[in-house]
């Protein structure tokens, strides 16, 4: 697709989105599309056909080697903060950067925060799966007799991972 075709497609997409989302500021949708383009172009260099979030995982892994445990979603937030710091400094000092100005840095912030949201959702989903697996392991490794000395509990009763007691114990104590 050449530049003229890309511009026409972007214009068409913008018009379709404006029809669907009528109540926002007129510049919001074109800015969002520009951020999508920015993400795609930069991701070509960072991922080069691999995981689009791979650089955040790689940096997180590199920091762990140095003894700093920062998950990938926090790496994205730190990158955004770096851009906010630069943009804020430029605005308060009254200058534009020679490589990236305030607008470019704020666009980066929007992209980083979207990626942080994606990474955080993935992190929480993986954490939930890990917790479910951990509960299953606890439930199958221990029985009620491993936790309490109640004489009425039948040896070998499977425990609830939430209460660490079997159904017999819960009925007597609830």
N, C-alpha and C positions, 0 to 999 in steps of 0.2 A: 504494500500500500504506500503510495507516495504522500508527500506532505499535504497536497491539496485534497486528496481523498480522505486522509485522516481528519483534516479540518472539517470537511463536509460531514463525515460520520459523527464527529464530536458535536457538531451543531445539531444534527438530527437526534442524537441521544439526549442532548440537553433539552431540546424541545419536548421530547417524549417524557422526560423526567419532570419537567416543569408542569406538564399537564397532570401528571400523577401526584406531584407534591406542590400544590399551588400556594401554600401559605408561608413559605420561607422567603428570605431575602433573595433577590434575583441573582446575586453573585454567588450564592452558596453552592448551587449545583455545578457551575463551571469550575469553581475552586476545588470541589470534591473530585471532579473528573481530572483536573490537573494533578491532584494528589495521587490519583490512581495511576496516571501516566508516570509521575515521579517515582512511585513505588516500583512500577514495572521496569523502568529504565535502570534504577539503582540495583534492583534485584538481579538484573542480568549480570552485573559485576559481582555482587555478593554471593549469589547462589550458583550462577553459571549452569543452570539446568538441574541443580540439586534441590535440596530442601529450601523453600523460600524463607524459612526462619533459621536456617542453619548457622548463620553468623552469630546469632544470639546464643545458640547452644554451644558453639565453639568458644566464644568468649567466656561463657559461664564455666565451661570445662577448664579453660586456661586459668581462670581465677582460682578454681578449686585446687589446682596444682600448687598455686602460691599460698594456699591456706585461707582463701576468701570464698565463702560459700554464698554465692549470689545466684538465684535461679534466673533463667533466661528472661522471664517477664520483667524482672527488676533491671536487667541489663538494658532492655528497651527503655525503661523509665529513666535510667541514668543518662542514656543517649539523648532523650528528649530534654532532660534537665540541662544538659550541656548546651543544647540549642537555645533553650529559654534564657540561660545565663548570657550567652552571646548576644541574643536579640535585645534583651533588657539593657545590657551594657551599651549597645549601639544607640538604643533609643534615648537613654538617659544622658549619654555623651554627645548626642546629636550628629551621628555620622552613619554612613552605610558601609558595610564591609566591602573589600575589594574583590573577594572571591564569592562570598555569599552575603547578601544583604538581609535586612530584617524580614522581608516577605518570604524569601527562600527558607530562612531558618524556621519561621513559624509554620511553613508548609511541612518541613521535616518533622516538627513537633506533632502535627496532626497525624502524620503517617506513623511515627513511633508510638503514639498512644493507641492507635488502632491495632498495631502489631502487639503491643503490650496486652491489650484486651484479648487478642487471639491466644497469645502465649499463656496468659493467666487462666483462660477457660480450659486450655489443654492441661495445664498444671493441676487445676482443681479436679478435672475428670480423671486424670491419672492417679491423683491422690485418693479419690473416692474408690477407684478400683482397687488400689493398694490396701485401703482400710477394709474393704469387703473381703479381700483375700486374707488379711490378717485375722479378721473375725472368724473366718472359716477354719483357719489353722488353730486358733485358740480353742474353738469349739470341738475340734476333733482330737486335739492333743491332751486335753484335760477333762476330768470328770468332776462331779461335785465333791467327791471325797478328797480331791486334791486341794480344795479351798476351805472346807468346813469339817467340823467334827460331829455334826448332827447324827444321832443314832438312827433316826427314822429314814434317812436317805438310802436308797438302794445303790450299792456299789456299781459303778459303771454308767450311772445316769449322765447323759450329755448335758453340758451346761449351756446357758445362754451367754453369748459373748458380752451382752450389755450388762447383765447383773452378776455374772460369774457364779451363778447358782442354777441348780436344776429346777424343774417344774415342781417337784415335791417340796423343795425348800420354799419356793415362792408362794405356793398355796398355804403353807403353814404361817408364813411371816407377812403376807399381804392382807 
